Amino acid sequence: MNTDRPVLGIMLMLGFCVLAPFGDAVAKLLGASLPLAQVVMIRFALQAIVLVPLIWITGRVWRTNARVFRLTLLRTILHIIGIGAMFTALRFLPLADAVAIAFVMPFFMLILGKYVLNEEVGSRRLMACIVGFCGTLLVIQPSFTTVGWPALLPVFVALNFSFFMLVTRQIAKETDPISLQAVSGVMAVILMLPALFIGEVMDWPFLKSVTPTLTQWQLLLAIGVVGTFAHLLMTWSLRFAPSATLAPMQYLEIPFATLLGFLIFDDLPNPLASLGITITVASGLYIILRERAIARGLAAKTQPPHLA
């Protein structure tokens, strides 16, 4: 049975777009002082610590078949790689730039949704995605010559998370989101522990562990809780709407990231970037209004005719 509810999926994705930049901002604050692998490890450990007791309290049971288990493991590996690459990019790039460059992702998602999932990609959604991307270009004003190789990391993040969301879409309607995130957290910890051990033995700085200060522990707690809840919203959104529908909505991360960049790191966009943010927000709002109109039209068609 088709359980898609596009408007609900869009609103859940909007919540993700608000919270995700907060996690990125905290990661940028931590990036200069803690090893990358340790930050990623603690982020997933906190995800497991928060959600595993919740599963027990609510009586959830994560039963699955071999196919879903394999896809969940693949999803977890993609999640680790994507977060690690994004956290690395944030060490070199301004917050808004790193987030904005990653927004080649909706194009990847549209292509994957159309040719892998056989989802319908209408001309209006495609046009909104293109307009939003044009706004993104105005925001980031990229200069790979001055930034160097780290500017390519958000592009890799975009491709990686496109596959991540594709896999999530494949299993979202077969699993409970809280249970899925809890299991993913446990899987990530199991996968990361050997990496940290090898880093200690081989004395690799990015894989080593140090003792965090009280302030760093507070920031680590924030990144774990915010990241966990944000990805719960993203997982829920994919239960109710196709990835091609949600793709343009994620452009709304850019204005939130720009605001945080200004408040925390004193990065203020210039007038051209401000124009880009306006275009980006407008394209996202258009998608909300468009899906609402479609949902109302479908509801009107399914209502029984009034008796005379």
C-alpha positions in Angstrom: 0.0 0.0 0.0 1.3 3.5 -0.8 1.8 5.4 2.4 3.4 8.5 0.9 2.3 11.8 2.6 4.5 14.4 0.8 3.6 17.4 3.0 4.4 15.6 6.2 7.7 14.3 4.7 8.6 17.8 3.7 7.9 19.2 7.2 10.1 16.5 8.8 12.8 17.3 6.3 12.5 20.9 7.2 13.2 20.0 10.9 16.3 18.1 9.7 17.5 21.2 7.8 17.2 23.4 10.9 19.1 21.0 13.2 21.8 19.6 10.9 23.7 22.9 10.6 23.8 23.1 14.4 25.7 19.8 14.5 28.0 21.0 11.8 28.8 24.2 13.7 29.6 22.2 16.9 31.8 19.9 14.8 33.7 22.9 13.5 34.2 24.2 17.0 35.6 20.8 18.0 37.6 20.1 14.9 40.7 22.1 15.9 41.1 20.4 19.3 40.0 16.8 19.1 41.0 14.0 16.6 38.5 13.3 13.9 37.9 9.6 14.6 37.3 10.3 18.3 34.6 13.0 17.5 32.9 10.6 15.0 33.1 7.7 17.5 31.6 9.7 20.4 28.9 11.1 18.1 27.7 7.6 17.3 28.2 6.3 20.8 25.9 9.0 22.1 23.4 8.1 19.5 23.3 4.5 20.8 23.3 5.6 24.4 20.3 7.9 23.8 18.2 5.5 21.6 18.9 2.0 23.0 17.2 2.7 26.4 14.3 4.4 24.5 13.8 1.1 22.5 13.7 -0.8 25.8 11.3 1.7 27.5 8.9 1.8 24.6 8.9 -2.0 24.0 10.3 -1.7 20.4 11.8 -4.8 18.9 14.1 -4.6 15.9 13.3 -7.7 13.9 14.6 -7.8 10.4 15.6 -10.0 7.5 19.0 -10.5 6.0 18.4 -7.9 3.2 17.5 -5.1 5.7 20.4 -6.0 7.9 22.9 -5.8 5.0 21.4 -2.5 3.9 21.5 -1.1 7.5 25.2 -2.1 7.7 25.8 -0.4 4.3 23.9 2.7 5.5 26.0 2.9 8.7 29.3 2.7 6.8 28.1 5.4 4.4 27.1 7.5 7.5 30.5 7.1 9.1 32.3 8.1 5.9 30.0 11.0 5.2 30.2 12.5 8.7 34.0 12.0 8.8 34.4 13.8 5.4 32.1 16.6 6.4 33.9 17.1 9.7 37.2 17.2 7.9 35.9 19.8 5.4 34.7 22.0 8.3 38.2 22.2 9.6 39.2 24.1 6.4 36.1 25.8 5.1 33.6 28.3 6.5 30.4 26.7 7.7 28.2 28.2 5.1 30.6 27.4 2.2 31.0 23.7 3.3 27.2 23.2 3.6 26.5 25.1 0.3 29.1 23.2 -1.8 27.6 20.0 -0.6 24.4 21.0 -2.3 25.2 19.3 -5.5 23.6 16.4 -3.6 20.0 17.1 -4.8 21.1 16.6 -8.4 22.7 13.3 -7.4 19.5 12.4 -5.6 17.3 13.3 -8.5 19.4 11.1 -10.8 19.4 8.2 -8.4 15.7 8.6 -7.7 14.8 8.6 -11.4 17.2 5.9 -12.7 17.6 3.6 -9.6 14.2 3.9 -7.8 12.2 4.7 -10.9 10.6 7.6 -9.1 8.7 10.2 -11.1 10.6 13.5 -11.4 8.3 16.2 -12.6 9.5 19.2 -14.6 8.5 21.6 -11.8 10.4 19.8 -9.1 13.4 19.6 -11.4 13.2 23.3 -12.2 12.9 24.2 -8.5 16.0 22.1 -7.9 17.9 23.9 -10.6 16.9 27.3 -9.4 17.9 26.4 -5.8 21.3 25.2 -7.1 21.8 28.5 -8.9 21.1 30.2 -5.6 23.7 27.9 -4.0 26.3 29.0 -6.5 25.7 32.6 -5.5 26.1 31.7 -1.8 29.4 29.8 -2.1 31.2 31.8 -4.8 33.6 28.9 -5.0 37.3 29.4 -5.6 39.1 26.1 -5.7 42.3 27.9 -6.5 42.4 29.6 -3.1 40.8 26.9 -1.0 42.6 23.9 -2.4 41.7 20.2 -2.1 39.4 20.6 0.9 36.8 22.3 -1.3 36.3 18.9 -3.0 35.3 17.2 0.2 31.8 18.6 0.4 31.2 17.3 -3.2 32.3 13.8 -2.0 30.0 14.2 1.0 27.1 15.0 -1.4 27.7 11.9 -3.5 28.1 9.8 -0.3 24.9 11.0 1.3 23.0 10.6 -1.9 23.7 6.9 -1.7 23.0 7.1 2.1 19.5 8.5 1.5 18.9 6.1 -1.4 19.6 3.2 1.0 17.5 4.8 3.7 14.6 5.1 1.3 14.9 1.4 0.5 14.4 0.3 4.2 12.6 3.3 5.7 9.1 1.8 5.4 10.2 -1.6 6.7 11.9 -0.5 9.9 11.1 1.7 12.9 13.1 4.9 12.6 14.2 4.9 16.3 15.2 1.3 16.2 17.1 1.8 12.9 19.1 4.7 14.3 19.8 2.8 17.6 21.1 -0.2 15.7 23.1 2.1 13.4 24.7 3.7 16.4 25.7 0.3 17.9 27.0 -0.8 14.5 29.1 2.3 14.1 30.7 1.9 17.5 31.6 -1.7 16.7 33.1 -0.6 13.4 35.0 2.4 14.9 36.6 0.7 17.9 39.1 -1.3 15.9 40.0 1.9 13.9 40.7 3.8 17.2 42.8 0.8 18.5 44.8 0.8 15.2 45.3 4.5 15.5 46.7 4.2 19.0 49.0 1.4 18.0 50.2 3.1 14.8 50.3 6.5 16.4 48.2 8.1 13.7 47.0 11.5 15.0 43.6 11.6 13.3 42.7 8.1 14.8 44.1 8.7 18.3 42.1 9.6 21.4 42.7 12.4 23.9 41.0 13.3 27.1 38.3 16.0 26.4 37.9 18.9 28.7 34.5 19.7 30.4 33.6 22.2 27.6 34.6 19.6 24.9 32.4 17.0 26.6 29.5 19.4 26.6 30.0 20.1 22.9 30.4 16.4 22.2 27.1 15.7 24.0 25.4 18.4 21.9 26.7 17.0 18.6 25.5 13.5 19.6 22.0 14.5 20.7 21.4 17.0 17.9 22.8 14.7 15.2 20.7 11.8 16.4 17.5 13.7 16.5 18.2 15.4 13.1 18.8 12.1 11.4 15.6 10.7 13.0 13.7 13.4 11.3 15.4 12.7 8.0 14.6 9.0 8.3 11.0 9.7 9.1 10.7 12.1 6.2 11.8 9.4 3.8 9.0 7.1 5.0 6.4 9.6 3.8 8.0 11.2 0.6 10.2 10.1 -2.3 13.8 11.3 -2.2 13.2 13.3 -5.4 10.5 15.3 -3.6 12.7 16.0 -0.6 15.8 16.9 -2.5 15.1 20.6 -3.2 14.0 21.1 0.4 17.4 20.5 1.7 18.6 23.7 0.2 17.1 25.3 3.3 20.1 24.2 5.3 22.1 26.9 3.6 20.4 30.0 5.2 20.5 28.3 8.6 24.2 27.5 8.2 24.8 31.1 7.1 23.1 32.4 10.2 25.1 30.2 12.5 28.3 31.0 10.7 27.6 34.7 11.4 26.6 34.2 15.0 29.4 31.9 16.0 32.2 32.5 13.5 31.5 36.0 12.4 31.1 35.0 8.8 28.7 37.5 7.2 27.6 36.8 3.6 28.0 39.6 1.1 25.1 41.0 -1.0 25.6 38.5 -3.8 25.5 35.6 -1.3 22.4 37.1 0.4 20.7 37.1 -3.0 21.6 33.4 -3.4 20.1 32.6 0.0 16.9 34.4 -1.0 16.6 32.4 -4.2 17.3 29.2 -2.2 14.7 29.8 0.4 12.2 30.7 -2.3 12.7 27.5 -4.2 12.2 25.5 -1.0 9.0 27.3 -0.2 7.7 26.7 -3.7 8.2 23.0 -3.2 6.1 23.1 0.0 3.3 25.0 -1.7 3.4 22.7 -4.8 3.2 19.5 -2.7 0.4 20.9 -0.6 -1.6 21.7 -3.8 -1.0 18.2 -5.1 -2.0 16.6 -1.8 -5.2 18.7 -1.8 -6.0 17.7 -5.4 -5.5 14.0 -4.6 -7.7 14.3 -1.5 -10.5 16.0 -3.5 -10.4 13.2 -6.1 -10.8 10.5 -3.5 -13.7 12.1 -1.7 -17.2 10.6 -2.4 -19.5 12.8 -4.4 -22.1 14.7 -2.4 -25.7 13.3 -2.6 -28.2 15.7 -4.1 
